């Protein structure tokens, strides 16, 4: 499985009755693939993985796989308690997913050895390739990351901490421990803001929440950063990404709520977010629309 380009993390649309809106999800994923996504990550953080039942999770993954039509790899989230993560892994395989993004155990602070054991026990129930997400309470040491890389099904490591000293040591230790293909990528919220720093460490791959509602902007940024157009990179960062991040930081959970609001602004009814998240306030949606308009004009 090869991941390249801009990675797409779709939202999970909900209907007026609060249930998963499969038709809207299929449209959302198909549009993202047609726009040029390098991969689809369904039922992950932006897709409100934390708020889905196992039955809903299975439906979201199955719908996303069908909508992607084999054009790009489809990976799905897994995490939470060990039994639930294992159940997600099995369900994802049954739904036809190409791999897993293994997120942190819920609200558990554990030593690196315990985190490695968690990954091992999820990997034991599936043959799907696994990307391990370092974020929140899931913080790995370089030696623990190297141990993960020894597991045949673990193919990558997504960093959501932004601790560059730690990440550099992890990269060096993993590269020292294995010569098989192993992918690192930037998983910070609104990752474009730190893409240049990660690229300087040899980590060009990143997830893009913006792609979910403004693929034109996400792809313009990707083209600029990979093509060495520093002027356009700086203009997009200043005009669009910086004010977006400042808006995102006003309310906890807006990293998801604003993306869903953006999807609605672009004409797809994705519904509300589920509690404990809250929908973006009307004045913040208006500000998002202003930021979006400026970004689209700049992206051309």
ABEGO torsion letter per residue (X at the ends): XBBBEBBBBBBBBBBAAGBBBAAAAAAAAAAAAAAGBABBBBGBAAAGAAABBAAAAAAAAAAAAAAAGGABBBBBBBEEBAAAAAAAAAAAAAAGBABBBBBBBBGBBBBAAAAAAAAAAAAAABABBBBBBBBEABBBBAAAAAAAAABAABABBBBAAGBAAAAAAAAAAAAAABABBBBBBBABBGAAAAAAAAAAAGBABBBBAAAAABAAAAAAAAAAAAAGBAAAAAAAAAAAAAAAAAAAAABBGAAAAAAAAAAAAAGBBAEBBBOABBBBBAAAAAAAAAAAAAAAAAAX
